[in-house]
Amino acid sequence: MHLFLKSVLTLTVLLASAGHVLVPDQDDKKKIVFFGDSLTAGYGLTMQDAFPHIIQQRIDSLGLPYQVVNAGLSGETTAGGINRIDWILKSKPDIFILELGANDGLRGLSPDETKKNLRGMIDKVKASNPDVVVLLAGMQMFPNMGQEYTEQFKEAFPLVAKEKEVKLIPFILEGVGGDESLNQADGIHPNIEGHKIVAETVWSYLKPYLKSAP
């Protein structure tokens, strides 16, 4: 079996438990990998309602030669991500959106550890494909985590993005976080309308890197 297909099948098995997997089906399309937690996976929603699929629909409507891979896994921390990422990178993505860290913050983990893991994942992504475009999604924490912690956590993402020279999405939940009407009952995970806004936010940073077929 073709090596790429083996990688795709392995990825499908690993992520099927999350219920939200979009798998590349054409070798001639470039791959955009969304590597994240429950936000990327579309917790509480169908796969079609999660923001990576909304972006895939936009890409298809424009006739662009890209296929989205939703590699979101609910509950994932940056430590879990760095252990899981090697499987995802076997397909050598062309664009990689790294959306991890929220669960670190919710657990009160050290921002220094989060930065260390983000750096490690970015290094692995770049090693898999020297021409890869990496976008790092910034995250913020609730004020009840304490002012010092929330500031350190918020600053971790731009610091890593600058150090590793990758594009930063300052706050992936911009316009959604804290708005009850755009989140599910838990107040954490976006609802369908919230995911539409997240998709628009991500699209504004992703679009400049998408090219038409030659």
N, C-alpha and C positions, 0 to 999 in steps of 0.2 A: 504493500500500500504506500502511496505517495507520503513522504514525511510530513508535509503540511497537513494532509488529511488526518494522519495519526495525531498530530498536535491538536487539531480541532476536536476530534473525538474525545481526547483526554480532557480538554478544557470543558467540554459539554458535561462529562461525567462529574467532574469536580464541582461544577457550579450548579448542577441541576437542582440541588437541595434548596437553593435560593429561589428557584422558580422564575428567574429572570435572566435568560441567556440569549443573546443575539449572536449567531455564529456566521463567520464569513462563508459565502457559498460560491465565490468566484475568485480564482487565483489572480485574475487580471485587475482586481480592484485593490486599491490601497486600504490598509487597515487602520481604523481609529479605535484604540482600546480605552474604554472608561474603566479605570481600576479604582474601586472604592468600597464603601460600606453600604448600609441600608438605604442611604440617599440615592446612590447610583442604582442599586438593585430595585428601587421602587417599592419599598416596604409598604404593605397594606394595599397595594394597587396591582393591576394587571401589568404585564410586561409592556403592553402597548401604551400605557399611561405614563410610564417612567420617562424622565427627560432624555436619556440616550436614544430611545426609540423615536421620540418627537424630533430629535435632531436628525436621525436617519431618514425620517419622512421629508424633512426639509432638503436634505442632500439629494434624495431621489427626485424630488420635484424640480430640482435645478439641473438634474442630469449629470451630477458630479460622480466620478469614479471612485467612491469610497464606501466601505462597508464597516458599520459599527459593531464592535464586540462589547457587550455589556458584561463586564467582569466584576460586578458588584456583589458583595457578600455581607449580609446583615450581621452586625455585631463585630465586624472586623476592626482591629486596632492597627496602628502602624507596625507594631511588632509582628502581628499575624500577617500583615501584608508583605513584609520583607521575607517571610518564610514561604509565602505562596507565589510570589511574583515570578520565580524562574519558570514555572509551567506556562504562565501567560505569555512570557517573552519568547517562547519557542517559535511563534509565528512571525516574529520580528515586525512589530507594529511600526507604521510610518508616523503616526501621531499618537501620543500617550497622554491621557488626562488623568492625573493622580489626585484622587479625592479621598484622602484618609486623614484621620486625626481627631474627628469629632468624638469617637468613643474613648480616645485617650483623655480628652478633656472632661467628658462626663464621668470618668473614673478617677479624675484628679491626678492623673499620671504626670510625671515631670515633663515640662516643656522641653527640657534639654534632651530627654530620651526621645521625645517626638521628633525633634530636629535631627537627631542622630539617625533615626529610622528613615525619615524622609530623604536625607542625604544618601543613605545606603540604597534606597529604591531608585532614586534618580541615577545614581552611578550604574546600577544594574541595567536600567533602561538604555542609557547611552552606550553601554558596552555591547548591548544586543544589536544595535544599529547606529553607527556613527552619525547618520543623517536624520535620526528621529527628531521630531518636534515634541517637546515636553511642556505641558501646561500644568501648573500646580494650583489646585483650588484652595483658596484660603478659607478658614473657618473661625468662628468666634464662639465664646462661651457665655452662659447665662451669668448675670451679675451676682447671683447667690454663691458663685464659686469664690468670691472675694476679689477685690479690685486688683491686687497685685498679681494673682494667678491669671485672671482674665486678660490683663495687659500682656503678661509674658506669653500666654498662649497665642493671643492675636498676633503678636510680633514675630512668633516663630516662623510663620509662613513666608512673609516678605523677606526675612533674613535668609532663609534657605534658598528662595528663588533668586535672590541677588547673588548669593555665594555660588550657586550652581549654574547661574546664567540661563534660567528657564523663565518662561512667561508666567506671570502670576495673575490669577483671577482673584482679586482682592477678597471678596466674600461671596461664595457661591450661592448663599441664601439671601442675597441682597433683595430687599423688597418683600421677602417671604418670612424670614425668621422673626418670630414674635407676633405675627399677625394671625389671630385665631381663625379668621375666615379663610386663610390659605394653608392651614395645617390640619392634620387629623386630630382626633380627640386627645392624643398624648401630648399635643403642643410641640412636638419635636419633628415629626415627619410631615413633609408637605403633602397636601391632597392633590387631586387632579389639576386644579387651577394653579396651585403652587408650583407643580412640576412644569407647567407651561411657562411660568415666569422664570424658573431656573433654566429651562431650555433656552430662553431668549438671552439670558445673561451669559451662559456658556457659549452660545452661538456667536455673540458679539466678539468674543476673544478667539474663537476657533476659526471663524470665516476667513480671516486674512491668510491662513495657511492652506486653504483648500484651492486646488488648481483643477482646471478643466482637463479633460483627456486630450492628449496631443493630437 
